[in-house]
Amino acid sequence: MSKPRMVYFEQEDILHLTIAKGPESQSVELSPNITVELNEKRELIGIEILDASAFLRDTIAESVQAKLLGAPPAQSV
């Protein structure tokens, strides 16, 4: 497996994570802003996050708030 790579497209506010090299065979939308890319064996090779700055801000804020309140963080998809 190759080293994961992250690329941020600032103008589009898209974060793309490459998990493994190889051609994409299929993509699956996990939520309106998150799509995973799969190879022909249905193995995860990439993740694309639209509106990445808001997603990361909200996810981090939820985690910090949960930590401060002593509650487990909400599971984001």
C-alpha positions, 0 to 999 in steps of 0.5 A: 500500500502506498503512503496516504496523500492529501490534496486541498483544492482551495477555490473549490473547498474540496479535500481529497485523500488518496489512500491507495494508488490505482484506478477508481472503479466505483464511488459511493456517496456516504453523505451529501458532502463525502464520497468514497472511491473504490477500486475493482475489488471494492477496496477503499482508495480515496475519500473526497470531502466537499465544503471541507473547511466547514466539515472540518470546523464542525467536526473539530468543534463537536469533538472539542465540545464533547471532550469538554463536557465529558461526553463521547464525540458524535460519529460523523459520516 
